Amino acid sequence: MIVQTDLTDCNLKNAKFIRANLSLTNLTGCNLEGADFTEAVLSGAIFRGAIFSNTVLDNADLSGANLIGAIFEKVDLSKVDLSEAVLPKSIENLDHPLQDIVIAHGEWVKSNGREGARAELSEMDLTGIALDSANLSAADLSYAILRDAKLSKTELLMADLSYADLRSANLKRADLRGAKLNRANLTDADLVGAVFSEVNVSSRAGGGEWRASLEHAKLVRASLNGVDLRNADLEGADLRDANLSGSLLIDCDFRGADMRGTKFNNTDKRGARGLPIEDD
């Protein structure tokens, strides 16, 4: 029995929890690949950002579980009790058409909040959405599903994309200065030429420099060629087999990041922390 336990970020790959009681347990960010939860009680458990890949959930009880931001790959949910589970919201449930929300947000940005309205798209399922070149600066896209989304040249300056599912998304040359991408999943994403450097905040808004944060983000096999990551925070990020060739990594924080197979050809690494000693 592991009732109401905090297992945040645990690697539970291939673990056996057959008929275990994990109700109310916090499994945020856990790797559940190949884990077996047959007949397990997971009612009220928190799975934000958890990875379900080839996970066995036969006759498992996930009633009332929080599955916002969870990633499911090759998982059979046909025998799972999902009653009252917290799931991503459908785009059909928006109060206004998405295009109108984006337009109103652009007005909100340009008028410094005096007109329009901020885009509040947290926890929305926006799979495959096309928002190329849109202005979504400071938008709330936390926990959103943006898998295969088309976001090339999109302005996402200081946007909240924490826990967002951006697998295979196209973010070529996107403006992500000062964006929050903590625990976002960017596996296989195309980020060629994107900008993640810090942004200077006006004194009216509190002043100072706002750095991009990708703490514990998953960037497995991501294309990061020519990316500007100056002063970005990638502490604990998963960069396995990512391609950072030709990127600006000045003053980046890579401490605790998984960089197995990462390509660093022709990068500017001055002041970067946590990089492998031999990376060329």
C-alpha positions, 0 to 999 in steps of 0.5 A: 500500500502506497496511499497518498505518497509523493513519487514525483519524477520517479523512474518506475519503468517496468515496475510491478504494481499489480493490485496495489493501492496507490490512491491519492499518490502524486506521480507527477513526471513519473516514467511509467513505461512498461509498468504493470498496474493490473487491478491497481487502485489509482483513484485520485492519483496525480499524473501530471506530465507522467509518461504512460508507454506500453503501460498495463492498466487492465481493470485499473481504477483511475476514478477521479485521477488527474491526467492533465498533461499525461502522455499516453503511447500504446496504452489500452484504456478500454478496461480502465475506470476513468469515471470523474477523471480530470482530462484535457478539455475539448476545443469544442468547449471553448466559449468563443472560436479559437480564431477569435480568442487569438485575435483578442489576445493579439489586441490584449498584447498590443494594448498592454492589457487595456483591450482584448483578452488574454488567451487562457488555453490551459488544459485544452486539446489543440492537437494538430492546430495551425497557429503559424506566425500568431501572436501568443505572447504571455498566453496561458498554454500550460498543460495544453496538448499541442502534439503535431501543432504548427507553430512556426514563427509564432510569438510565444514570448513569456508564454506559459507552456509548462507541462504542454505536450508539444511532441513533433510540433513545428516550432521553427523560428518561434519566439520563445524568449522568457517562455516557461516550458517546465516539464513540457514534452518536446520529443521529436519537435522541430525547433530549428532557429527558435529563440529562447534567450531572456527578455528584458521586462519593463520597470512597469511590469516589475523590471529585470530579466526574464529567462526561458525555463525548460527545467525537466523538459523532454527534448528527446531527438528534438531538432535544436539547430541554430537555436538561441538558448542564451541564459536559458535554464535546462536543469534536469532536461532530457536532451537524449539524441537532440541536435544542438549544432550551431546553437548559442548556449552562452550561460545556459544551465544544463546541470542534471540534464541527460545529454546522452547522444546530444550533438553540440557541433559548432556551438558557443558554450561560453559560460554554460554550466553542466555540460559534458567535459568532452562533447565535440 
